[in-house]
């Protein structure tokens, strides 16, 4: 009974209210406080023993994070791979302290948990996964000498989150501050905006840049209704100074605000990359290709109108004047781009025979053609407009920041080149990659990048042919679907691993390495779900044991 209440996140004091129901089968129960004193320590101890058994002589990564909740809360999650190639995530500790922990205190807490409480050999730790918080960085620096096989893995979704924060949006940022204070909060403004959207308003999280992007996207898609929405709020006295501030921006800086919103709309690829990389699957094998695509996009940004389609559509919707520039691709026999300009507007006056509804466009070679308005708008050369370069500058800062992080052109705590190299070489465990890219030199790079594989190069090279033959029989993999991709890769190693034991052992090590700290962050989401305000006084042993049961997916009762 006690274990079931803890697993469900139900305050154990409610056992007293449910006593009649719980005692129907003739099993008497003592008072809830006595049950708590008797069974919470036993339940917690049993769960720790389960974890110790599961992690015995298994390579693992420790993922950890901290936040403030009535002091400081720190949680630790391990990731390991079973012999059947199942990814096993285990919450091994949830600790609360009265004050914020510095790096040294966090280091001592981690060592105590891993060695004294769990009795783990730190030589089996293959990585410490964290975000770029300075406390976590300092703690890992203290841990590394004790864990000779461990990597220092930064959270890549956290890096992408910070990338989004480097968009240059002076007007939109000024507008978003009062918007977030008013519209997403419960009240009349939210209900009215929800009616305009025809759906629920997106929620906002300060630690998730993409949640801010989703709200910006809602505003951009409904920009035509924005002025009326704010005018009505102001007329009805909703929001007071907050509404007036937004209304002033929309009235006085409408074009700048609309342009920045259009630029933000074109950042969907950045948000999608963040979404995809936040799971507990085999994101490690996909990170490198994903980020390389983002960096390449940043290098080419602004060279084609398709880079920022929302900006291009906005600029092409403006008034067409004489000398408006065009750029159009003509197929064979020309097969090249032609620059042109509008040399005559539609003729709407005079004799009917002379009137024309089309525009005349003259090209650089002297030829001219007639185009209707829609055709012409599709060919307007936005790359020559000053607003285009403004929009490019809005977005480019984010991609420049991402490249700086990957190449270590930033402060040391934020360096990503080492973890990024781990992501690159780990692609060898994707059979569709290995079938064409597996070489002896690549194996050397793999073993140089991952300390736990430092002495494995010879054994891996001896099984190279066997791996390539097996990889050649693997079904096509869908790299766009992280879940399906992970399932297929794990199944491949489940079926073929025993034919190449050195690669099988290496795969279990590599798959235990996450490119993110999302597993630890989800513990805090679970905490919020299970422990509401009516349980603010819960003791640490109850919180830890209950979270462990739920997070670790234990069967109770």
C-alpha positions in Angstrom: 0.0 0.0 0.0 2.7 2.4 1.0 4.8 1.6 -2.2 1.7 2.1 -4.4 0.9 5.5 -2.9 4.5 6.6 -3.3 4.6 5.4 -6.9 1.4 7.3 -7.7 2.6 10.5 -6.0 -0.3 10.5 -3.6 0.3 11.9 -0.1 0.6 9.0 2.2 -1.6 10.7 4.8 -4.5 9.9 2.5 -4.1 6.3 3.5 -6.1 7.2 6.6 -9.0 8.5 4.4 -8.9 5.4 2.3 -8.6 3.0 5.2 -12.1 1.5 4.8 -11.4 0.7 1.1 -7.9 -0.6 1.7 -8.9 -2.9 4.5 -11.7 -4.7 2.6 -9.7 -7.8 2.1 -9.2 -8.2 5.9 -5.7 -6.8 6.1 -5.6 -4.2 8.9 -3.4 -1.1 8.5 -1.7 1.0 11.1 -1.8 4.8 11.1 -0.3 6.4 7.9 2.5 8.0 9.9 3.6 4.7 11.3 3.4 3.1 7.9 5.7 5.9 6.6 8.3 5.4 9.4 8.3 1.7 8.9 8.2 1.3 5.2 9.8 4.3 3.5 13.3 3.4 4.6 12.7 -0.2 3.5 11.4 0.8 0.1 14.3 3.2 -0.5 16.8 0.6 0.6 15.3 -2.1 -1.6 15.4 0.2 -4.6 19.0 1.1 -4.1 19.9 -2.6 -3.9 18.1 -3.2 -7.2 20.2 -0.4 -8.8 23.4 -1.8 -7.4 22.6 -5.2 -8.8 21.7 -3.8 -12.3 24.9 -1.7 -12.5 27.4 -4.3 -11.2 30.3 -4.4 -13.6 28.3 -2.5 -16.3 29.7 0.5 -18.2 27.5 3.5 -17.4 27.2 7.3 -17.8 26.3 9.5 -14.9 23.9 12.3 -15.9 23.3 15.0 -13.3 21.7 18.4 -12.8 20.6 20.7 -10.0 17.9 23.3 -9.5 16.4 25.3 -6.6 13.3 24.1 -4.8 13.2 25.0 -1.1 16.9 25.1 -1.3 18.9 23.0 -3.8 17.9 19.7 -5.3 20.4 17.6 -7.2 19.5 14.4 -9.1 21.7 11.7 -10.7 20.7 9.3 -13.4 22.7 6.5 -14.9 22.5 5.2 -18.4 23.7 1.7 -19.3 23.1 -0.9 -22.0 21.9 -4.4 -21.1 23.3 -7.5 -22.7 20.1 -7.5 -24.8 20.9 -4.0 -26.0 18.1 -2.3 -24.1 18.8 1.2 -22.9 18.5 1.3 -19.2 17.9 4.7 -17.4 18.0 4.7 -13.6 17.5 7.5 -11.2 20.1 6.7 -8.5 19.9 9.7 -6.3 17.7 12.7 -5.6 19.3 14.9 -2.9 18.1 18.1 -1.3 20.3 20.6 0.5 19.6 23.9 2.3 21.9 26.0 0.2 23.2 26.2 -3.3 26.1 23.8 -3.9 29.4 24.9 -5.5 31.5 22.6 -7.7 33.5 21.1 -4.8 30.3 20.3 -2.8 28.7 18.7 -5.8 31.8 16.7 -6.5 31.8 15.3 -3.0 28.1 14.4 -3.2 28.6 12.5 -6.5 31.6 10.6 -5.2 29.7 9.7 -2.0 26.7 8.5 -4.0 28.6 6.5 -6.5 31.2 4.9 -4.3 29.8 4.7 -0.8 26.1 4.4 -1.4 26.1 2.4 -4.6 29.6 0.8 -4.3 30.3 1.4 -8.0 33.8 1.2 -9.6 34.4 4.5 -11.3 36.5 2.8 -13.9 33.2 1.6 -15.4 32.0 5.2 -15.8 32.4 6.1 -19.5 31.0 9.7 -19.3 29.7 12.4 -17.1 26.8 14.2 -18.9 26.0 17.8 -17.9 24.8 21.2 -19.1 27.2 24.2 -19.3 26.4 25.4 -15.7 29.7 26.5 -14.1 29.0 24.4 -11.0 28.5 21.2 -13.0 31.7 22.1 -15.1 33.8 22.4 -11.9 32.4 19.2 -10.4 33.3 17.2 -13.5 36.8 18.6 -13.5 37.2 17.2 -10.0 35.7 13.9 -11.1 37.8 13.3 -14.2 41.0 12.2 -12.4 39.0 9.5 -10.5 37.4 8.1 -13.7 40.2 7.3 -16.1 37.7 6.1 -18.8 35.2 8.9 -18.5 34.3 11.6 -21.0 33.2 15.1 -20.2 30.0 15.3 -22.3 28.2 18.6 -22.7 24.5 18.7 -23.4 24.0 19.5 -27.1 20.3 20.4 -26.8 21.4 22.9 -24.2 23.9 24.3 -26.7 21.2 24.6 -29.3 19.0 26.3 -26.7 21.7 28.9 -26.2 22.1 29.2 -30.0 18.5 30.3 -30.3 19.1 32.9 -27.6 21.7 34.6 -29.9 19.2 35.7 -32.5 19.4 39.5 -32.8 15.9 40.6 -32.2 15.9 44.1 -30.6 12.3 45.0 -31.3 10.8 41.5 -30.9 12.6 40.9 -27.6 11.2 44.2 -26.3 7.8 43.1 -27.4 8.0 39.6 -26.0 8.8 40.8 -22.4 5.3 42.3 -21.8 3.7 39.6 -24.0 5.0 36.8 -21.8 4.0 38.6 -18.7 0.4 38.9 -19.8 -0.9 36.7 -22.6 0.3 33.1 -21.7 -0.8 33.7 -18.1 -4.3 32.7 -16.9 -6.8 35.5 -17.5 -8.9 37.4 -20.0 -6.0 38.1 -22.4 -5.1 34.5 -22.7 -8.8 33.5 -23.4 -9.1 36.2 -26.1 -5.9 35.2 -27.8 -6.9 31.6 -27.6 -10.1 32.4 -29.4 -8.1 34.0 -32.2 -5.8 31.0 -32.5 -8.6 28.5 -32.5 -6.6 26.3 -30.2 -4.7 26.4 -26.9 -2.0 28.9 -26.3 1.5 27.5 -26.3 3.1 27.3 -22.8 6.3 29.1 -22.0 9.4 27.8 -20.2 12.4 30.0 -19.4 14.8 27.1 -19.8 13.5 26.1 -23.3 14.2 28.6 -26.1 12.0 26.6 -28.5 9.0 27.3 -26.3 9.6 31.0 -26.8 10.0 30.3 -30.5 6.6 28.5 -30.6 4.9 31.6 -29.0 6.7 33.9 -31.6 5.4 31.6 -34.4 1.8 32.0 -33.1 2.2 35.7 -33.2 3.7 35.7 -36.7 1.0 33.5 -38.1 -1.7 35.7 -36.6 0.1 39.1 -37.1 -2.9 40.5 -39.0 -5.0 40.2 -35.9 -2.4 41.5 -33.5 -3.3 45.2 -33.6 -7.0 44.6 -33.1 -6.3 42.2 -30.3 -4.2 44.7 -28.4 -6.5 47.6 -29.1 -9.4 45.7 -27.7 -7.4 44.7 -24.6 -6.5 48.4 -24.0 -10.1 49.6 -24.5 -11.3 47.1 -21.9 -8.6 47.9 -19.4 -6.9 44.5 -19.6 -3.2 44.5 -18.9 -2.9 48.3 -18.3 0.7 49.5 -18.8 1.7 46.0 -20.2 -0.8 46.2 -23.0 0.0 49.9 -23.7 3.7 49.0 -24.1 2.9 46.2 -26.7 0.4 48.5 -28.5 3.0 51.2 -28.8 5.5 48.8 -30.4 3.0 47.4 -32.9 1.9 50.9 -33.8 5.2 52.7 -34.0 7.6 49.8 -35.1 5.2 47.6 -37.0 7.5 46.9 -40.0 10.6 46.1 -37.8 8.5 43.8 -35.6 7.0 42.0 -38.6 10.4 41.6 -40.3 11.9 40.1 -37.1 9.0 37.7 -36.7 9.4 36.6 -40.3 13.1 35.9 -39.7 12.3 33.9 -36.6 9.8 31.8 -38.6 12.7 30.6 -40.7 14.4 29.2 -37.6 12.3 26.1 -37.5 15.2 23.8 -38.5 17.0 24.9 -35.3 14.0 24.1 -33.2 13.4 20.8 -34.8 17.0 19.8 -34.2 16.6 20.7 -30.5 13.4 18.6 -30.3 15.1 15.6 -32.0 18.2 15.5 -29.8 16.5 15.6 -26.4 15.6 12.0 -25.9 17.0 8.9 -24.3 17.6 7.0 -27.5 20.6 6.9 -29.9 20.8 10.6 -30.5 24.6 10.3 -30.2 24.8 8.7 -33.7 22.7 11.5 -35.2 24.1 14.7 -33.6 27.1 15.2 -35.8 25.2 15.1 -39.1 22.4 17.3 -37.6 24.8 20.0 -36.5 26.9 19.9 -39.6 23.8 20.6 -41.6 23.0 23.6 -39.3 26.5 25.0 -39.6 26.5 24.6 -43.4 23.2 26.4 -43.6 24.7 29.2 -41.5 27.6 29.5 -44.0 25.2 29.8 -46.9 22.6 31.9 -45.2 21.3 34.8 -47.3 22.6 33.6 -50.6 19.1 32.4 -51.8 15.6 33.6 -51.1 14.7 30.1 -50.0 16.9 30.4 -46.9 14.4 32.7 -45.2 11.1 32.0 -47.0 8.9 33.9 -44.7 11.1 37.0 -45.1 11.1 36.6 -48.8 7.3 36.3 -48.9 6.9 39.4 -46.7 9.2 41.5 -48.8 7.6 40.4 -52.1 4.2 41.4 -50.8 5.2 45.1 -50.7 4.3 47.7 -53.4 5.8 47.1 -56.8 7.4 50.2 -58.4 9.2 51.0 -61.6 12.8 49.6 -61.4 11.7 46.9 -58.9 14.5 44.3 -59.4 13.8 40.7 -60.4 15.8 37.5 -60.6 14.5 34.6 -62.6 15.8 31.2 -63.7 15.2 30.3 -67.4 15.6 26.6 -68.3 17.3 25.2 -71.5 18.5 26.4 -73.8 19.4 29.3 -71.4 19.9 27.3 -68.2 20.9 30.3 -66.1 19.6 33.2 -63.9 18.6 36.5 -65.5 18.5 39.8 -63.7 15.7 42.2 -64.7 13.7 45.1 -63.6 10.1 46.4 -64.0 10.1 48.9 -66.8 6.3 49.4 -67.1 3.5 49.2 -64.6 -0.1 48.0 -65.5 -1.9 50.6 -67.7 -5.3 51.3 -66.0 -6.4 54.5 -67.8 -7.0 55.7 -71.3 -8.5 53.9 -74.2 -9.6 50.3 -73.5 -7.3 49.0 -76.3 -4.2 50.5 -74.6 -5.0 49.2 -71.1 -2.8 46.3 -69.8 -3.1 44.4 -66.5 0.4 43.0 -66.8 3.8 44.4 -65.8 6.7 44.7 -68.3 10.0 43.2 -67.2 13.2 44.0 -69.1 16.3 41.8 -68.6 20.0 42.5 -68.7 20.2 41.2 -72.3 17.6 43.7 -73.5 14.7 41.3 -73.9 11.3 42.0 -72.3 8.3 39.9 -71.3 4.9 40.6 -69.8 4.1 39.1 -66.4 1.0 39.1 -64.3 1.3 40.3 -60.7 1.6 36.9 -59.0 4.2 35.7 -61.4 6.2 38.9 -61.0 6.0 38.8 -57.2 7.5 35.3 -57.2 10.5 36.6 -59.2 11.2 39.8 -57.2 14.9 39.8 -56.2 14.7 40.2 -52.4 18.5 39.7 -52.1 19.0 43.3 -53.2 16.7 44.8 -50.6 18.3 46.3 -47.5 15.6 44.6 -45.3 16.9 41.2 -46.5 20.3 41.8 -45.1 18.7 43.0 -41.9 16.8 39.8 -41.6 19.9 37.7 -42.4 21.8 39.5 -39.6 18.9 38.7 -37.2 19.5 35.0 -37.8 23.2 34.7 -38.6 24.3 35.5 -35.1 22.7 32.3 -33.8 24.5 30.1 -36.3 27.8 31.9 -35.8 27.5 31.2 -32.0 26.8 27.5 -32.7 30.0 27.2 -34.8 32.0 29.0 -32.1 30.8 26.4 -29.5 31.7 23.5 -31.8 35.2 24.9 -32.6 36.0 26.0 -29.1 36.1 29.7 -30.1 34.4 30.5 -26.7 35.1 30.3 -23.0 36.5 27.0 -21.8 33.5 25.8 -19.8 31.5 25.9 -23.1 33.9 24.0 -25.3 32.2 21.4 -27.4 34.9 20.1 -29.8 35.7 17.1 -27.6 32.1 15.8 -27.2 31.5 16.7 -30.9 34.4 14.5 -32.0 32.8 11.7 -29.9 29.6 12.2 -31.8 31.5 12.1 -35.1 33.4 8.8 -34.5 30.3 7.2 -32.9 28.6 7.1 -36.3 30.6 4.0 -36.9 28.1 2.1 -34.9 25.4 3.0 -37.3 25.5 0.1 -39.8 24.4 2.2 -42.7 27.3 4.5 -42.0 29.9 1.8 -41.4 29.1 -0.1 -44.6 30.9 2.6 -46.6 32.9 4.6 -44.1 34.5 1.9 -41.9 38.3 2.0 -42.2 41.3 1.2 -40.0 42.1 4.9 -39.7 38.5 5.6 -38.6 38.8 2.9 -36.0 42.0 4.6 -34.7 40.1 7.9 -34.4 37.3 6.2 -32.6 39.6 4.7 -30.0 41.5 7.9 -29.6 38.3 9.9 -28.9 36.7 7.5 -26.4 39.0 6.6 -23.4 37.0 3.4 -22.6 38.0 2.1 -26.1 41.7 3.2 -25.9 43.0 -0.4 -26.0 40.4 -1.9 -28.4 41.8 -0.8 -31.8 43.5 -4.1 -32.7 40.5 -6.2 -31.7 38.1 -4.0 -33.6 40.2 -4.0 -36.7 40.4 -7.8 -36.7 36.6 -7.9 -36.9 36.2 -5.1 -39.5 35.3 -7.5 -42.3 32.7 -9.3 -40.2 31.1 -6.0 -39.3 31.0 -4.7 -42.9 29.4 -7.9 -44.1 26.7 -7.7 -41.4 26.2 -4.0 -42.0 25.6 -4.8 -45.7 22.6 -6.9 -44.8 21.0 -4.3 -42.5 17.7 -2.8 -43.7 17.5 0.8 -44.7 17.4 3.1 -41.7 15.2 6.2 -41.4 17.6 8.8 -39.9 14.8 11.4 -39.7 12.9 9.4 -37.1 15.0 9.2 -34.0 12.9 6.5 -32.4 12.6 4.2 -35.4 16.3 4.7 -36.1 17.3 3.8 -32.5 15.1 0.8 -32.5 16.5 -0.5 -35.8 20.2 0.0 -34.7 19.7 -1.7 -31.4 18.0 -4.6 -33.1 20.9 -4.9 -35.5 23.4 -5.2 -32.6 21.1 -7.6 -30.9 21.1 -9.9 -33.9 24.6 -9.5 -35.1 26.7 -8.5 -32.1 27.7 -12.0 -31.1 29.4 -12.6 -34.4 31.8 -9.7 -33.6 32.3 -9.6 -29.8 34.8 -6.8 -29.8 32.4 -4.5 -31.7 29.6 -5.7 -29.5 31.4 -4.7 -26.3 32.4 -1.4 -27.9 28.8 -0.7 -29.0 27.5 -1.3 -25.4 30.0 1.3 -24.2 29.2 3.9 -26.9 25.5 3.5 -26.6 25.8 4.2 -22.9 27.0 7.7 -23.8 24.2 10.3 -24.2 24.8 13.7 -26.0 22.4 15.4 -23.6 21.4 15.8 -20.0 17.7 15.6 -20.7 17.3 12.5 -18.6 18.2 14.4 -15.5 16.1 17.4 -16.4 13.0 15.2 -16.7 13.4 14.2 -13.1 12.4 17.7 -12.1 9.4 17.6 -14.4 8.4 14.3 -12.6 9.0 16.0 -9.2 6.6 18.8 -10.2 4.0 16.2 -11.3 4.2 14.0 -8.2 4.8 16.5 -5.4 2.4 19.5 -5.4 2.2 22.3 -2.9 0.4 20.1 -0.4 3.6 18.1 -0.1 6.2 20.9 0.2 7.1 19.5 3.6 7.9 16.0 2.4 11.2 14.6 3.7 14.0 13.8 1.4 13.8 10.0 1.8 10.2 10.0 0.7 11.0 12.2 -2.3 14.0 10.1 -3.4 12.3 6.8 -3.0 9.0 7.8 -4.7 10.9 9.4 -7.7 13.1 6.3 -8.0 10.1 4.0 -8.1 8.3 6.0 -10.8 11.4 7.0 -12.9 12.8 3.5 -12.9 9.5 2.0 -13.9 9.2 -0.4 -11.1 6.2 -2.7 -10.7 4.6 -2.0 -7.3 2.0 -3.8 -5.2 
